[in-house]
Amino acid sequence: MQNALIQVKIDQHIKNNATAIYNSLGLDLPTAIRIFLNASIQKNGLPFDLNLSTLQKNKKRSVKEFFGTMDDQTFEEMNQALKDCSQIDAGEW
């Protein structure tokens, strides 16, 4: 299989926090990204529940409005946003 290079600019704080989490799981960042991409392929979408009908049904907000811009959020804030997505699906929001 031929390898392809992916380059992404991301806030250093986000990279450091994610790297620390994945390292504690015994993974490096490239492996974690590969897992995310393979999970996306298997699910044929994001590997967690997030869809427009759920967002529109509950608050009629776009994904950008729901998550804000990633540049101005800490890892903890993004993690909370993902937890909020789970609560939407559970009908708690």
N, C-alpha and C positions, 0 to 999 in steps of 0.2 A: 504494500500500500504506500502510495506516495504521500509525503507529508506536505501540509500547507501552513504557511505562516499567518497568524492573526495578530495584529497589533491594535491595542486599545489604550487610549489615554483615560486614566482614572485617578481620582484623588488619592494621594499617598496614604492618608489616614484610612480610607476604605481598604486599600490594598493591604496595609499592615494588619488591620483587624481581621480581614478575611484570611490572610496567610496564617495568622496565629491560630485561628479556629481550625483551619484545615491541618496545620501541623499537629495540633493536639489530637486530631483524628488519624494521624499517621500519613497524611497526604501532603503533597506539595501543591502549589497553586495551579500549575499546568495540568496536573492530574485531576484536580477538582473541576477545572474548566472543562476538561474532556468528559468527565462524568456528567456535568450539567448539559453539555451539548448532546451526549448520547441519550440522556433522559428526555431531552426535548424531542429528539427523533422518535424515541419509543412512544412518547405521549402524543406526538404530532402537534406539539405546542409547548407552552411553558410547562416545566415540570412541577408546577404548583397551580392551584386553582385561581385563575384570574381571567375573567372574560367580561366583555362589554355588557352583556345582558345582566350579569350580577351587579356590576357597578351602576348601570342605568336604572335597574329596578330599585336599588337601595338608596341611592342618592343622586342619580343622574349626573354623575361626575365622570370626567374622562380619566384615563390612566394617569395622565400628567397631573391632573388636579388631585387625584387620590394620593399619589406618591410625592408630588412636588417635583422639583428638579433635583436630581441626584447630587448635584454640585453643592447644594446648600444643606444637605442632611448628613447627620452622623450615622455610623453603622447602627447604633442603637435605635435611632429614629426610623431607619429603613426596616430594621427587624420588627419594630412595633407595627409598622405599616403592613408587613406580611402577616403578623398576628391578627391585625384587624381584618385582613382578607379572609382568614379562617373563620373569624367571628361572623362575617357577612354570610358565609356559606352555612354556618350553624344557626343563622337567624338571630344572633345576639346583638347586632348593631342597629 
